[in-house]
């Protein structure tokens, strides 16, 4: 992600448009290629040295703000070593040995003599001791390589444009996405990523088109930063749709504006393969239901709620004998408003095949918690629902299915 000072955009008549770069610009391609080559050459160097070298190169580029943004995104993808266990204690022991040796010296002792005595007392070459002394500090950690797959010059420039569009979403109050006549499979994959980002959307169908509305972090009083990052992560997959339009109402301390994006913008998803990604907690849940009466469908399938809306369950349980389906929609600590709406919709239009998994953080008051605990379609959880809890609740459908 780009920090606020690295974002570039313009606002005209209340419409905010990121200042996208032309990714095939020869000078930008050359810069990206140089930065990636440097990243390979800098392996083994300290983070401070790597950042200093990149900073000098970015400052010398004709568009230093763009170059610094590319460097930021590049550094985000690099992997530096972690501090070894006991580094602080080892440093303290080394300093104590140094102080002890120093106290044994006479005023006329030379530096060379002191270093020789110190090397003997430490039992290791002094240059190695110096290098290891503060190796746990962030600036001294060594570059190991890529955190994941290595970037390409085109991939780095594509990520820059995407980051320009993601940055404003950290202040969004609401995001609206309209997909024009998309393939259903693409919609389901998009919704799966939506769930991976732990977002709840209001979904509508208008003929062949689909629309999603997601509350932004600006609509919440807490967890804004974390939620904003998740909303930005969701945007990274939107370009897999062939024809789409997105708008987001932005609000910061100074002004209001609307971010507008579409498939005509130079946005490329870096995560087409990740659409099949299964979060570890969901994978563990699926393993817990192997050989059970119920099988799991991990790709969300929208279902009707309320008068005209659709909800997007996180996953669907399917009874192996009868084919009966029970969907599970999860509500996390930042989903108070969507949970309230969903409960109201269930009262107005009962849907016995829908389970609501609700994080206990949403039920802070004892009275609220009791209401949720007594609700026949609610499963409370901490972090993520357990296999045991879900099996207990599904047993009601299991018995009905067997009886049917």
TORKOL-4160 file (C-alpha; in steps of 0.2 Angstrom, whole numbers, padded with zeros to 4 digits, m for minus):
404
<pt num="1" X="0000" Y="0000" Z="0000"/>
<pt num="2" X="0005" Y="0018" Z="m0003"/>
<pt num="3" X="0006" Y="0030" Z="0011"/>
<pt num="4" X="m0004" Y="0046" Z="0010"/>
<pt num="5" X="0011" Y="0057" Z="0004"/>
<pt num="6" X="0014" Y="0045" Z="m0010"/>
<pt num="7" X="m0004" Y="0045" Z="m0017"/>
<pt num="8" X="m0007" Y="0055" Z="m0032"/>
<pt num="9" X="m0024" Y="0061" Z="m0038"/>
<pt num="10" X="m0035" Y="0075" Z="m0044"/>
<pt num="11" X="m0052" Y="0081" Z="m0039"/>
<pt num="12" X="m0064" Y="0090" Z="m0052"/>
<pt num="13" X="m0081" Y="0094" Z="m0047"/>
<pt num="14" X="m0081" Y="0082" Z="m0032"/>
<pt num="15" X="m0075" Y="0067" Z="m0043"/>
<pt num="16" X="m0058" Y="0060" Z="m0037"/>
<pt num="17" X="m0047" Y="0051" Z="m0050"/>
<pt num="18" X="m0031" Y="0043" Z="m0047"/>
<pt num="19" X="m0016" Y="0050" Z="m0057"/>
<pt num="20" X="m0013" Y="0033" Z="m0066"/>
<pt num="21" X="0004" Y="0031" Z="m0075"/>
<pt num="22" X="0006" Y="0023" Z="m0092"/>
<pt num="23" X="0014" Y="0007" Z="m0088"/>
<pt num="24" X="0022" Y="0005" Z="m0105"/>
<pt num="25" X="0031" Y="0021" Z="m0103"/>
<pt num="26" X="0049" Y="0017" Z="m0108"/>
<pt num="27" X="0057" Y="0027" Z="m0094"/>
<pt num="28" X="0045" Y="0019" Z="m0081"/>
<pt num="29" X="0049" Y="0002" Z="m0088"/>
<pt num="30" X="0067" Y="0005" Z="m0087"/>
<pt num="31" X="0066" Y="0012" Z="m0069"/>
<pt num="32" X="0056" Y="m0003" Z="m0063"/>
<pt num="33" X="0069" Y="m0015" Z="m0072"/>
<pt num="34" X="0083" Y="m0006" Z="m0062"/>
<pt num="35" X="0074" Y="m0007" Z="m0046"/>
<pt num="36" X="0071" Y="m0025" Z="m0047"/>
<pt num="37" X="0089" Y="m0029" Z="m0053"/>
<pt num="38" X="0095" Y="m0019" Z="m0037"/>
<pt num="39" X="0083" Y="m0029" Z="m0026"/>
<pt num="40" X="0092" Y="m0045" Z="m0032"/>
<pt num="41" X="0109" Y="m0037" Z="m0030"/>
<pt num="42" X="0106" Y="m0031" Z="m0013"/>
<pt num="43" X="0103" Y="m0048" Z="m0005"/>
<pt num="44" X="0112" Y="m0049" Z="0011"/>
<pt num="45" X="0113" Y="m0031" Z="0014"/>
<pt num="46" X="0105" Y="m0022" Z="0029"/>
<pt num="47" X="0088" Y="m0014" Z="0027"/>
<pt num="48" X="0095" Y="0003" Z="0030"/>
<pt num="49" X="0108" Y="0001" Z="0016"/>
<pt num="50" X="0094" Y="m0005" Z="0004"/>
<pt num="51" X="0082" Y="0009" Z="0008"/>
<pt num="52" X="0096" Y="0022" Z="0006"/>
<pt num="53" X="0101" Y="0015" Z="m0011"/>
<pt num="54" X="0083" Y="0015" Z="m0017"/>
<pt num="55" X="0080" Y="0032" Z="m0010"/>
<pt num="56" X="0095" Y="0039" Z="m0020"/>
<pt num="57" X="0089" Y="0031" Z="m0036"/>
<pt num="58" X="0071" Y="0037" Z="m0033"/>
<pt num="59" X="0077" Y="0055" Z="m0030"/>
<pt num="60" X="0086" Y="0055" Z="m0046"/>
<pt num="61" X="0071" Y="0050" Z="m0057"/>
<pt num="62" X="0062" Y="0063" Z="m0067"/>
<pt num="63" X="0046" Y="0060" Z="m0057"/>
<pt num="64" X="0053" Y="0056" Z="m0039"/>
<pt num="65" X="0035" Y="0054" Z="m0031"/>
<pt num="66" X="0031" Y="0040" Z="m0043"/>
<pt num="67" X="0048" Y="0032" Z="m0041"/>
<pt num="68" X="0046" Y="0033" Z="m0022"/>
<pt num="69" X="0030" Y="0025" Z="m0023"/>
<pt num="70" X="0037" Y="0011" Z="m0034"/>
<pt num="71" X="0051" Y="0009" Z="m0021"/>
<pt num="72" X="0038" Y="0008" Z="m0007"/>
<pt num="73" X="0028" Y="m0006" Z="m0016"/>
<pt num="74" X="0044" Y="m0015" Z="m0019"/>
<pt num="75" X="0050" Y="m0015" Z="m0001"/>
<pt num="76" X="0033" Y="m0021" Z="0004"/>
<pt num="77" X="0037" Y="m0037" Z="m0006"/>
<pt num="78" X="0054" Y="m0040" Z="0000"/>
<pt num="79" X="0058" Y="m0051" Z="0015"/>
<pt num="80" X="0071" Y="m0047" Z="0028"/>
<pt num="81" X="0077" Y="m0058" Z="0042"/>
<pt num="82" X="0069" Y="m0058" Z="0059"/>
<pt num="83" X="0078" Y="m0055" Z="0075"/>
<pt num="84" X="0085" Y="m0071" Z="0083"/>
<pt num="85" X="0079" Y="m0076" Z="0100"/>
<pt num="86" X="0089" Y="m0070" Z="0114"/>
<pt num="87" X="0097" Y="m0056" Z="0104"/>
<pt num="88" X="0094" Y="m0043" Z="0117"/>
<pt num="89" X="0101" Y="m0054" Z="0131"/>
<pt num="90" X="0116" Y="m0058" Z="0120"/>
<pt num="91" X="0119" Y="m0039" Z="0117"/>
<pt num="92" X="0119" Y="m0036" Z="0136"/>
<pt num="93" X="0131" Y="m0050" Z="0139"/>
<pt num="94" X="0143" Y="m0043" Z="0126"/>
<pt num="95" X="0142" Y="m0026" Z="0134"/>
<pt num="96" X="0145" Y="m0033" Z="0151"/>
<pt num="97" X="0161" Y="m0042" Z="0145"/>
<pt num="98" X="0167" Y="m0026" Z="0136"/>
<pt num="99" X="0164" Y="m0016" Z="0152"/>
<pt num="100" X="0173" Y="m0029" Z="0163"/>
<pt num="101" X="0188" Y="m0029" Z="0151"/>
<pt num="102" X="0189" Y="m0010" Z="0151"/>
<pt num="103" X="0190" Y="m0010" Z="0170"/>
<pt num="104" X="0206" Y="m0021" Z="0169"/>
<pt num="105" X="0215" Y="m0009" Z="0158"/>
<pt num="106" X="0228" Y="0004" Z="0163"/>
<pt num="107" X="0227" Y="0022" Z="0156"/>
<pt num="108" X="0241" Y="0019" Z="0144"/>
<pt num="109" X="0233" Y="0004" Z="0136"/>
<pt num="110" X="0232" Y="0006" Z="0117"/>
<pt num="111" X="0216" Y="0003" Z="0107"/>
<pt num="112" X="0224" Y="m0011" Z="0098"/>
<pt num="113" X="0228" Y="m0019" Z="0115"/>
<pt num="114" X="0210" Y="m0016" Z="0121"/>
<pt num="115" X="0203" Y="m0024" Z="0106"/>
<pt num="116" X="0215" Y="m0039" Z="0107"/>
<pt num="117" X="0209" Y="m0042" Z="0125"/>
<pt num="118" X="0191" Y="m0040" Z="0121"/>
<pt num="119" X="0192" Y="m0053" Z="0107"/>
<pt num="120" X="0200" Y="m0065" Z="0119"/>
<pt num="121" X="0187" Y="m0062" Z="0132"/>
<pt num="122" X="0172" Y="m0063" Z="0119"/>
<pt num="123" X="0180" Y="m0079" Z="0111"/>
<pt num="124" X="0175" Y="m0072" Z="0094"/>
<pt num="125" X="0182" Y="m0061" Z="0080"/>
<pt num="126" X="0178" Y="m0043" Z="0085"/>
<pt num="127" X="0171" Y="m0038" Z="0067"/>
<pt num="128" X="0158" Y="m0053" Z="0069"/>
<pt num="129" X="0154" Y="m0047" Z="0086"/>
<pt num="130" X="0151" Y="m0029" Z="0080"/>
<pt num="131" X="0140" Y="m0035" Z="0066"/>
<pt num="132" X="0129" Y="m0046" Z="0078"/>
<pt num="133" X="0128" Y="m0033" Z="0092"/>
<pt num="134" X="0113" Y="m0024" Z="0085"/>
<pt num="135" X="0107" Y="m0036" Z="0071"/>
<pt num="136" X="0090" Y="m0037" Z="0079"/>
<pt num="137" X="0086" Y="m0019" Z="0075"/>
<pt num="138" X="0075" Y="m0017" Z="0060"/>
<pt num="139" X="0087" Y="m0006" Z="0050"/>
<pt num="140" X="0101" Y="m0019" Z="0052"/>
<pt num="141" X="0091" Y="m0034" Z="0047"/>
<pt num="142" X="0097" Y="m0043" Z="0031"/>
<pt num="143" X="0088" Y="m0044" Z="0014"/>
<pt num="144" X="0084" Y="m0062" Z="0011"/>
<pt num="145" X="0074" Y="m0060" Z="m0005"/>
<pt num="146" X="0056" Y="m0060" Z="m0011"/>
<pt num="147" X="0041" Y="m0063" Z="0001"/>
<pt num="148" X="0033" Y="m0074" Z="m0012"/>
<pt num="149" X="0035" Y="m0074" Z="m0031"/>
<pt num="150" X="0047" Y="m0061" Z="m0038"/>
<pt num="151" X="0039" Y="m0046" Z="m0046"/>
<pt num="152" X="0041" Y="m0041" Z="m0065"/>
<pt num="153" X="0044" Y="m0023" Z="m0071"/>
<pt num="154" X="0026" Y="m0024" Z="m0078"/>
<pt num="155" X="0019" Y="m0031" Z="m0062"/>
<pt num="156" X="0027" Y="m0018" Z="m0051"/>
<pt num="157" X="0020" Y="m0004" Z="m0062"/>
<pt num="158" X="0003" Y="m0012" Z="m0062"/>
<pt num="159" X="0003" Y="m0013" Z="m0043"/>
<pt num="160" X="0007" Y="0005" Z="m0043"/>
<pt num="161" X="m0009" Y="0010" Z="m0052"/>
<pt num="162" X="m0019" Y="m0002" Z="m0041"/>
<pt num="163" X="m0011" Y="0006" Z="m0025"/>
<pt num="164" X="m0016" Y="0023" Z="m0032"/>
<pt num="165" X="m0034" Y="0017" Z="m0032"/>
<pt num="166" X="m0033" Y="0007" Z="m0016"/>
<pt num="167" X="m0027" Y="0022" Z="m0005"/>
<pt num="168" X="m0042" Y="0033" Z="m0006"/>
<pt num="169" X="m0053" Y="0018" Z="0000"/>
<pt num="170" X="m0046" Y="0020" Z="0018"/>
<pt num="171" X="m0057" Y="0035" Z="0020"/>
<pt num="172" X="m0072" Y="0028" Z="0011"/>
<pt num="173" X="m0089" Y="0028" Z="0019"/>
<pt num="174" X="m0097" Y="0017" Z="0006"/>
<pt num="175" X="m0092" Y="0007" Z="m0010"/>
<pt num="176" X="m0103" Y="0003" Z="m0024"/>
<pt num="177" X="m0098" Y="m0010" Z="m0037"/>
<pt num="178" X="m0108" Y="m0013" Z="m0053"/>
<pt num="179" X="m0103" Y="m0028" Z="m0064"/>
<pt num="180" X="m0111" Y="m0027" Z="m0082"/>
<pt num="181" X="m0117" Y="m0044" Z="m0088"/>
<pt num="182" X="m0103" Y="m0054" Z="m0079"/>
<pt num="183" X="m0101" Y="m0073" Z="m0080"/>
<pt num="184" X="m0109" Y="m0081" Z="m0065"/>
<pt num="185" X="m0093" Y="m0090" Z="m0061"/>
<pt num="186" X="m0083" Y="m0074" Z="m0060"/>
<pt num="187" X="m0096" Y="m0066" Z="m0049"/>
<pt num="188" X="m0095" Y="m0081" Z="m0037"/>
<pt num="189" X="m0076" Y="m0080" Z="m0037"/>
<pt num="190" X="m0077" Y="m0061" Z="m0033"/>
<pt num="191" X="m0089" Y="m0065" Z="m0019"/>
<pt num="192" X="m0078" Y="m0078" Z="m0012"/>
<pt num="193" X="m0064" Y="m0065" Z="m0012"/>
<pt num="194" X="m0076" Y="m0053" Z="m0003"/>
<pt num="195" X="m0078" Y="m0066" Z="0010"/>
<pt num="196" X="m0060" Y="m0069" Z="0011"/>
<pt num="197" X="m0058" Y="m0050" Z="0015"/>
<pt num="198" X="m0072" Y="m0053" Z="0029"/>
<pt num="199" X="m0083" Y="m0040" Z="0021"/>
<pt num="200" X="m0102" Y="m0041" Z="0020"/>
<pt num="201" X="m0111" Y="m0033" Z="0005"/>
<pt num="202" X="m0128" Y="m0029" Z="0000"/>
<pt num="203" X="m0131" Y="m0038" Z="m0016"/>
<pt num="204" X="m0143" Y="m0034" Z="m0030"/>
<pt num="205" X="m0147" Y="m0041" Z="m0047"/>
<pt num="206" X="m0154" Y="m0029" Z="m0061"/>
<pt num="207" X="m0157" Y="m0040" Z="m0076"/>
<pt num="208" X="m0140" Y="m0047" Z="m0081"/>
<pt num="209" X="m0130" Y="m0034" Z="m0070"/>
<pt num="210" X="m0125" Y="m0036" Z="m0052"/>
<pt num="211" X="m0122" Y="m0023" Z="m0039"/>
<pt num="212" X="m0113" Y="m0024" Z="m0023"/>
<pt num="213" X="m0113" Y="m0011" Z="m0009"/>
<pt num="214" X="m0101" Y="m0012" Z="0005"/>
<pt num="215" X="m0099" Y="m0001" Z="0020"/>
<pt num="216" X="m0083" Y="0008" Z="0021"/>
<pt num="217" X="m0071" Y="0011" Z="0036"/>
<pt num="218" X="m0077" Y="0029" Z="0037"/>
<pt num="219" X="m0094" Y="0023" Z="0042"/>
<pt num="220" X="m0087" Y="0015" Z="0058"/>
<pt num="221" X="m0081" Y="0022" Z="0074"/>
<pt num="222" X="m0068" Y="0008" Z="0077"/>
<pt num="223" X="m0057" Y="m0004" Z="0068"/>
<pt num="224" X="m0056" Y="0009" Z="0054"/>
<pt num="225" X="m0038" Y="0005" Z="0049"/>
<pt num="226" X="m0040" Y="m0014" Z="0048"/>
<pt num="227" X="m0056" Y="m0013" Z="0039"/>
<pt num="228" X="m0050" Y="0000" Z="0027"/>
<pt num="229" X="m0035" Y="m0012" Z="0022"/>
<pt num="230" X="m0048" Y="m0026" Z="0019"/>
<pt num="231" X="m0059" Y="m0015" Z="0008"/>
<pt num="232" X="m0043" Y="m0010" Z="m0002"/>
<pt num="233" X="m0038" Y="m0029" Z="m0003"/>
<pt num="234" X="m0056" Y="m0032" Z="m0011"/>
<pt num="235" X="m0052" Y="m0019" Z="m0024"/>
<pt num="236" X="m0037" Y="m0029" Z="m0030"/>
<pt num="237" X="m0049" Y="m0043" Z="m0037"/>
<pt num="238" X="m0062" Y="m0032" Z="m0045"/>
<pt num="239" X="m0052" Y="m0030" Z="m0062"/>
<pt num="240" X="m0055" Y="m0049" Z="m0065"/>
<pt num="241" X="m0073" Y="m0043" Z="m0070"/>
<pt num="242" X="m0073" Y="m0039" Z="m0089"/>
<pt num="243" X="m0085" Y="m0024" Z="m0087"/>
<pt num="244" X="m0087" Y="m0015" Z="m0071"/>
<pt num="245" X="m0090" Y="0002" Z="m0063"/>
<pt num="246" X="m0085" Y="0007" Z="m0045"/>
<pt num="247" X="m0089" Y="0022" Z="m0035"/>
<pt num="248" X="m0084" Y="0026" Z="m0017"/>
<pt num="249" X="m0090" Y="0041" Z="m0006"/>
<pt num="250" X="m0074" Y="0047" Z="0002"/>
<pt num="251" X="m0074" Y="0058" Z="0018"/>
<pt num="252" X="m0059" Y="0065" Z="0027"/>
<pt num="253" X="m0057" Y="0079" Z="0039"/>
<pt num="254" X="m0056" Y="0092" Z="0025"/>
<pt num="255" X="m0068" Y="0088" Z="0011"/>
<pt num="256" X="m0080" Y="0075" Z="0003"/>
<pt num="257" X="m0077" Y="0068" Z="m0014"/>
<pt num="258" X="m0082" Y="0052" Z="m0024"/>
<pt num="259" X="m0069" Y="0040" Z="m0031"/>
<pt num="260" X="m0074" Y="0034" Z="m0048"/>
<pt num="261" X="m0066" Y="0019" Z="m0057"/>
<pt num="262" X="m0071" Y="0007" Z="m0071"/>
<pt num="263" X="m0064" Y="m0007" Z="m0082"/>
<pt num="264" X="m0057" Y="0007" Z="m0094"/>
<pt num="265" X="m0044" Y="0012" Z="m0081"/>
<pt num="266" X="m0027" Y="0003" Z="m0081"/>
<pt num="267" X="m0030" Y="m0008" Z="m0067"/>
<pt num="268" X="m0024" Y="m0026" Z="m0067"/>
<pt num="269" X="m0028" Y="m0039" Z="m0053"/>
<pt num="270" X="m0012" Y="m0046" Z="m0046"/>
<pt num="271" X="m0022" Y="m0060" Z="m0038"/>
<pt num="272" X="m0031" Y="m0070" Z="m0052"/>
<pt num="273" X="m0024" Y="m0086" Z="m0045"/>
<pt num="274" X="m0029" Y="m0081" Z="m0027"/>
<pt num="275" X="m0047" Y="m0082" Z="m0031"/>
<pt num="276" X="m0046" Y="m0101" Z="m0027"/>
<pt num="277" X="m0037" Y="m0097" Z="m0011"/>
<pt num="278" X="m0045" Y="m0105" Z="0004"/>
<pt num="279" X="m0041" Y="m0096" Z="0021"/>
<pt num="280" X="m0033" Y="m0108" Z="0034"/>
<pt num="281" X="m0047" Y="m0107" Z="0046"/>
<pt num="282" X="m0060" Y="m0112" Z="0032"/>
<pt num="283" X="m0048" Y="m0126" Z="0026"/>
<pt num="284" X="m0048" Y="m0132" Z="0044"/>
<pt num="285" X="m0067" Y="m0132" Z="0045"/>
<pt num="286" X="m0068" Y="m0141" Z="0029"/>
<pt num="287" X="m0056" Y="m0155" Z="0036"/>
<pt num="288" X="m0067" Y="m0156" Z="0051"/>
<pt num="289" X="m0082" Y="m0161" Z="0041"/>
<pt num="290" X="m0074" Y="m0174" Z="0030"/>
<pt num="291" X="m0083" Y="m0191" Z="0031"/>
<pt num="292" X="m0097" Y="m0182" Z="0040"/>
<pt num="293" X="m0115" Y="m0182" Z="0034"/>
<pt num="294" X="m0113" Y="m0164" Z="0028"/>
<pt num="295" X="m0101" Y="m0158" Z="0014"/>
<pt num="296" X="m0095" Y="m0140" Z="0011"/>
<pt num="297" X="m0096" Y="m0129" Z="m0004"/>
<pt num="298" X="m0083" Y="m0115" Z="m0001"/>
<pt num="299" X="m0089" Y="m0104" Z="m0016"/>
<pt num="300" X="m0102" Y="m0092" Z="m0010"/>
<pt num="301" X="m0119" Y="m0093" Z="m0019"/>
<pt num="302" X="m0130" Y="m0078" Z="m0016"/>
<pt num="303" X="m0147" Y="m0081" Z="m0009"/>
<pt num="304" X="m0163" Y="m0070" Z="m0007"/>
<pt num="305" X="m0165" Y="m0060" Z="0009"/>
<pt num="306" X="m0179" Y="m0047" Z="0013"/>
<pt num="307" X="m0190" Y="m0040" Z="0000"/>
<pt num="308" X="m0177" Y="m0039" Z="m0015"/>
<pt num="309" X="m0160" Y="m0041" Z="m0008"/>
<pt num="310" X="m0147" Y="m0055" Z="m0009"/>
<pt num="311" X="m0135" Y="m0060" Z="0004"/>
<pt num="312" X="m0118" Y="m0069" Z="0002"/>
<pt num="313" X="m0115" Y="m0083" Z="0013"/>
<pt num="314" X="m0097" Y="m0088" Z="0017"/>
<pt num="315" X="m0100" Y="m0106" Z="0014"/>
<pt num="316" X="m0114" Y="m0119" Z="0011"/>
<pt num="317" X="m0117" Y="m0136" Z="0020"/>
<pt num="318" X="m0125" Y="m0149" Z="0009"/>
<pt num="319" X="m0132" Y="m0165" Z="0016"/>
<pt num="320" X="m0124" Y="m0179" Z="0007"/>
<pt num="321" X="m0140" Y="m0190" Z="0007"/>
<pt num="322" X="m0154" Y="m0178" Z="0005"/>
<pt num="323" X="m0145" Y="m0164" Z="m0004"/>
<pt num="324" X="m0153" Y="m0151" Z="0009"/>
<pt num="325" X="m0143" Y="m0135" Z="0010"/>
<pt num="326" X="m0139" Y="m0124" Z="0025"/>
<pt num="327" X="m0129" Y="m0108" Z="0021"/>
<pt num="328" X="m0118" Y="m0100" Z="0034"/>
<pt num="329" X="m0115" Y="m0081" Z="0034"/>
<pt num="330" X="m0102" Y="m0074" Z="0046"/>
<pt num="331" X="m0102" Y="m0057" Z="0055"/>
<pt num="332" X="m0086" Y="m0050" Z="0062"/>
<pt num="333" X="m0084" Y="m0036" Z="0075"/>
<pt num="334" X="m0086" Y="m0022" Z="0062"/>
<pt num="335" X="m0102" Y="m0029" Z="0055"/>
<pt num="336" X="m0115" Y="m0022" Z="0068"/>
<pt num="337" X="m0125" Y="m0013" Z="0055"/>
<pt num="338" X="m0126" Y="m0027" Z="0042"/>
<pt num="339" X="m0130" Y="m0040" Z="0056"/>
<pt num="340" X="m0145" Y="m0029" Z="0062"/>
<pt num="341" X="m0151" Y="m0028" Z="0044"/>
<pt num="342" X="m0150" Y="m0047" Z="0042"/>
<pt num="343" X="m0159" Y="m0050" Z="0058"/>
<pt num="344" X="m0173" Y="m0038" Z="0053"/>
<pt num="345" X="m0174" Y="m0047" Z="0035"/>
<pt num="346" X="m0175" Y="m0064" Z="0043"/>
<pt num="347" X="m0190" Y="m0058" Z="0054"/>
<pt num="348" X="m0198" Y="m0051" Z="0038"/>
<pt num="349" X="m0194" Y="m0065" Z="0027"/>
<pt num="350" X="m0189" Y="m0081" Z="0037"/>
<pt num="351" X="m0176" Y="m0092" Z="0029"/>
<pt num="352" X="m0173" Y="m0108" Z="0039"/>
<pt num="353" X="m0159" Y="m0113" Z="0028"/>
<pt num="354" X="m0148" Y="m0098" Z="0033"/>
<pt num="355" X="m0136" Y="m0099" Z="0049"/>
<pt num="356" X="m0128" Y="m0083" Z="0055"/>
<pt num="357" X="m0111" Y="m0085" Z="0063"/>
<pt num="358" X="m0109" Y="m0070" Z="0075"/>
<pt num="359" X="m0093" Y="m0064" Z="0083"/>
<pt num="360" X="m0095" Y="m0062" Z="0102"/>
<pt num="361" X="m0088" Y="m0045" Z="0100"/>
<pt num="362" X="m0104" Y="m0039" Z="0092"/>
<pt num="363" X="m0114" Y="m0044" Z="0108"/>
<pt num="364" X="m0105" Y="m0033" Z="0121"/>
<pt num="365" X="m0121" Y="m0031" Z="0132"/>
<pt num="366" X="m0127" Y="m0046" Z="0142"/>
<pt num="367" X="m0145" Y="m0043" Z="0135"/>
<pt num="368" X="m0139" Y="m0043" Z="0117"/>
<pt num="369" X="m0129" Y="m0058" Z="0120"/>
<pt num="370" X="m0144" Y="m0067" Z="0128"/>
<pt num="371" X="m0155" Y="m0063" Z="0113"/>
<pt num="372" X="m0142" Y="m0069" Z="0101"/>
<pt num="373" X="m0138" Y="m0085" Z="0111"/>
<pt num="374" X="m0157" Y="m0089" Z="0111"/>
<pt num="375" X="m0159" Y="m0086" Z="0092"/>
<pt num="376" X="m0162" Y="m0102" Z="0083"/>
<pt num="377" X="m0151" Y="m0097" Z="0068"/>
<pt num="378" X="m0137" Y="m0089" Z="0077"/>
<pt num="379" X="m0120" Y="m0097" Z="0081"/>
<pt num="380" X="m0109" Y="m0086" Z="0092"/>
<pt num="381" X="m0090" Y="m0088" Z="0090"/>
<pt num="382" X="m0073" Y="m0081" Z="0095"/>
<pt num="383" X="m0063" Y="m0078" Z="0080"/>
<pt num="384" X="m0070" Y="m0091" Z="0069"/>
<pt num="385" X="m0084" Y="m0104" Z="0072"/>
<pt num="386" X="m0078" Y="m0121" Z="0078"/>
<pt num="387" X="m0083" Y="m0138" Z="0070"/>
<pt num="388" X="m0091" Y="m0144" Z="0086"/>
<pt num="389" X="m0102" Y="m0129" Z="0087"/>
<pt num="390" X="m0108" Y="m0130" Z="0069"/>
<pt num="391" X="m0111" Y="m0149" Z="0070"/>
<pt num="392" X="m0122" Y="m0146" Z="0085"/>
<pt num="393" X="m0132" Y="m0133" Z="0076"/>
<pt num="394" X="m0133" Y="m0143" Z="0060"/>
<pt num="395" X="m0139" Y="m0159" Z="0069"/>
<pt num="396" X="m0156" Y="m0150" Z="0069"/>
<pt num="397" X="m0156" Y="m0151" Z="0050"/>
<pt num="398" X="m0148" Y="m0168" Z="0051"/>
<pt num="399" X="m0162" Y="m0175" Z="0061"/>
<pt num="400" X="m0175" Y="m0167" Z="0050"/>
<pt num="401" X="m0167" Y="m0173" Z="0034"/>
<pt num="402" X="m0166" Y="m0191" Z="0041"/>
<pt num="403" X="m0184" Y="m0190" Z="0046"/>
<pt num="404" X="m0189" Y="m0183" Z="0028"/>
